[in-house]
């Protein structure tokens, strides 16, 4: 399940979204800017992340491939 992958990835980087390893993949260079945000508690610490990307595909890949992959395709 995708949620389990997100938890594994975040555990590996102690909840630091900016430390997630980008995935290899192919995204169209369709310019449709998106902003992504995540806020919450991780091991009793407030974590916050915000990123801007040229499109949704790039945002997903840059943040490990699972965390922001929430929109139906």
N, C-alpha and C positions, 0 to 999 in steps of 0.2 A: 504493500500500500504506500502511496506517496507520502502520507504523514509520517510513517516510520522512517523513510529516507531523509526527510527534513530533520527529524530528531537526531538521527545518526550524524548528519552533517553538522548540525549545530553543537552537538556534544563534542565533536572532534575539534571545534574551534572555540569552545567554551562560550558559546552564545554570541560570538562576534560575527555578525553577518558580513561585514566588510572583509573578513578573513576567509570567507568561503572561496574555494577554488572554482574558477570558471570552467564550464564544460566545453568540450569541443562540439561544434555543431555548425550547421549552415543556416544563416538567417538571410532573408531577402533584405536588401538595402532600401526598403520602403520606409520613408521618413514619416513616421506618425509618433511623435514624442510621447513618452509616458513617464510618469513619476511613480515610484513605488515607495511605500513606507511600512515600517514594522516597529511597534513599540510594545514593550512588556517586561515581565520579570524573568530573569534567568538566574537561578541559584541565589535568590535574595538580592539581586542587583537589577536596577532598572536599565534596560537596553533600548537604544533607539537607533534606527537606521533610516536613511532617506537617500534615494538615488534617482537620477534622471538619465534616461536612455533614449536612443533614437527610435526604438519600437519595442513592443512587448516581447518579441522573440529574443532580442538582445538582453533585455532585463532578466529574463528567465535564465539564459545561459550564463550571464555574468555573476549571478547569485547562486550558482551551484546546480541549477536545472530543476529544482523542485519547489523551493520556497514560494515563489510568486507565480507558479504555474496553476492558477486557480480559475482561469477563464476557460469556458468550453471552446473547443476548436472545431 
